[in-house]
Amino acid sequence: MNSVFGEQLNSVEDLEKLRPEIGFPGKLAASKVIHTLDPLSMDFIRKCPFIVLATSDKEGRCDASPRGDEPGFVYIVDEKHLFIPERPGNKRMDSIHNILVNPQIGIIFMIPGLEETFRINGKACVSRDPILLERTAVNGKLPLLGIGVELEECYMHCAKAFKRSGLWTPAQWLPKEELPSAPKIIAAHVREKVEVSEEQVRASLDESYTLRLY
């Protein structure tokens, strides 16, 4: 760990030493984890259009990747298994690479307007099962592959982070003109390796968003 987080900032190495200050989970939090999807969990997943996948490589280097589509895009195979279609992206395949060397996965499911989220932890694999690819096709276009998930645990997560951030509260959003510019950031980050302008990046993104969503 970089020395900036060393002793001068009182870095913590033992959670139990903090317990007298932070306390212990209440009965509700300690008891909410289940190990199969019940009908209420399945209903949440079917209404969810957006998830974040957490994976890591064999050295433990982590990655979090957003995935989104029409509600129900995460296909429920049964009470222990899910299938997440891999839609066209930037072709880096970070999540896929990680899963091939380390199957552990965490997923957060989000529904716009709902401040509570649903979480799943388990093991993943990369699948080209033709039946699952067919069932997750959009506009007749089959995904080339998908992520199979074997559930180990799942539970609801409270709304405090969303309430503090105001994520679903338009009155707390930045004015559009104050939002960061993705094309500007990308152009700045690749400047030493690729000759590209902010305008060229914007045109490339617009083309991708228009022509290559599926």
Protein Blocks (a to p, Z undefined) as FASTA:
>chain_A
ZZklmmknopafbfklmmmmnopadfklmmmpccbdcfklmmmmmmpcbdcdddddfkop
acdddddddehkaccfblmbccddddddehnommmmmmmmombdcdddddehiabdcddd
ddddddfbfklmmmmggehiacfbdcddddfbdcdddfklmmmnommmmklpccfklpcc
fklmmmmmmmmmoccdfklmmmmmmmmmmmmmZZ
